[in-house]
Amino acid sequence: MAQTRPAAAPAPNDLESYWLPFTPNRSFKRAPRFVVRAKDMHYYTADNRPVLDGTAGLWCSNAGHSRDPIVAAITRAAEQLDYAPPFQFAHPAAFELAGRIAALTPADLNRVFFCNSGSEAVDTALKIALAYHNVRGEGGRTRLIGRERGYHGVGFGGISVGGIVNNRKFFGSLLSGVDHLPATYSREHQAFTKGEPQWGAHLADDLERIVALHDASTIAAVIVEPMAGSTGVLPPPQGYLQRLRAICDRHGILLIFDEVITGFGRLGCAFAAERYGVVPDMIAFAKGVTSGAVPMGGVIACDGIYEAFMRGPEHVIELFHGYTYSAHPLACAAGLATLDVYRDEKLFARAKALEPHFAEAAMRLKDFPGVLDIRTVGLAAGIELASRAGTPGLRAYQAMERAFEEQGLMIRVAGETIALSPPLIVSEAQIDEIFDKVGRVIKAVA
Ligand SMILES: Cc1ncc(COP(=O)(O)O)c(C=O)c1O
């Protein structure tokens, strides 16, 4: 039964209390991987062993770690304004950051709603989509369309439109009225492609089938990751996103890009929307907006969506949605300083310039034992390994453990795929170091 500790007792020096997210807790606690500080491209362990960051933390530390201007901005903000309520009140940095983000987006994506994570950003975008149709008198548009293998965080909205079975199957009936496009990946047609594969644009046409099944008048929005990251780095087939956009336009369906990973430079542009020349109606963002230094997420909506809400009596709240920590002063300060670093160091252009070298380095592992496929786009790579019989995922998991312990390298695994996404400040030599180390690890787990 529950036992309480006396309030004055010292904090326990053990690993029991913390229930780690998306982690096999018992294995971790048997052999924990701790980092205690970070600077630029490296984490450091308690015994001061450097660990090269091959993953920008969790796809978020795009400017590198503990960067001086960002640290200074957060410190200043904590001293000056620790918190301001975002309902009915505001502080200047929230407006400044919203304007700076809007300036990075194409076309009329000008209205920024803040929250604290990618999951909240996705649920916010889905709710705005439903409410948008409602306030326009098309309240029958309630269906949401996601995609198989999609990852949109862990809120009920996000797991409902998401398409990763383990993130869904334990959690009941999820949202009703959700349908899914097919995943865009085919190893047969796409293996070892650098950048966007040629095969697969036609998979967008499945949206027409879904429209024929349900009728467009019942469909509110389609949400996709322009590049699916968490399911193992799946770049979009050439022309796929353009086709989705055209079908959405034909049927009055909103198109939402989940750019939680692709936003802020990962693909060599501020947003994937720019790389692909496709303008969605909303972009969900998080992670890179503060380079991971303070939690923050948000939704960028086009003018038309915002304006549709600005019609009733002026004293009435237009959108009944928001979070206690929306536009938190520390997050806004971190965001502004991060955007300065991206601009001053031209990090998005740097990612673009490094893309060919990164792709070449990744493809050098093509003939390594057990490698089934390598996919690259921008500064992201997925290296898919063959599963060992009866233990799916174990090989890649062991690769991650060995990379950390033996090679001083942080990598991520998604199923049997090793995912690499270093901070955008990575050098060519560090890219080579990352893939050399990954190669050694792949051999070790062969
Ligand atoms: C595309 C995408 N959407 C949403 C999320 C969820 O973000 P968070 O973990 O901040 O809730 C992620 C996280 O990796 C993501 O990759």
The ligand as an SDF file (V2000), in Angstrom:
LIG
                    3D

 16 16  0  0  0  0  0  0  0  0999 V2000
    5.5860   14.9230  -36.0190 C   0  0  0  0  0  0  0  0  0  0  0  0
    5.4190   14.9930  -34.5380 C   0  0  0  0  0  0  0  0  0  0  0  0
    4.2980   15.4730  -34.0150 N   0  0  0  0  0  0  0  0  0  0  0  0
    4.1070   15.5710  -32.6960 C   0  0  0  0  0  0  0  0  0  0  0  0
    5.0770   15.1670  -31.8170 C   0  0  0  0  0  0  0  0  0  0  0  0
    4.8320   15.2440  -30.3500 C   0  0  0  0  0  0  0  0  0  0  0  0
    5.6160   16.1950  -29.7490 O   0  0  0  0  0  0  0  0  0  0  0  0
    5.7490   16.2230  -28.1480 P   0  0  0  0  0  0  0  0  0  0  0  0
    6.5430   15.0170  -27.7690 O   0  0  0  0  0  0  0  0  0  0  0  0
    6.4550   17.5300  -27.8960 O   0  0  0  0  0  0  0  0  0  0  0  0
    4.3880   16.2140  -27.5860 O   0  0  0  0  0  0  0  0  0  0  0  0
    6.2820   14.6680  -32.3150 C   0  0  0  0  0  0  0  0  0  0  0  0
    7.3490   14.2240  -31.4040 C   0  0  0  0  0  0  0  0  0  0  0  0
    8.3330   13.6430  -31.7940 O   0  0  0  0  0  0  0  0  0  0  0  0
    6.4510   14.5510  -33.7020 C   0  0  0  0  0  0  0  0  0  0  0  0
    7.5590   14.0370  -34.2250 O   0  0  0  0  0  0  0  0  0  0  0  0
  1  2  1  0
  2  3  1  0
  2 15  2  0
  3  4  2  0
  4  5  1  0
  5  6  1  0
  5 12  2  0
  6  7  1  0
  7  8  1  0
  8  9  2  0
  8 10  1  0
  8 11  1  0
 12 13  1  0
 12 15  1  0
 13 14  2  0
 15 16  1  0
M  END
$$$$
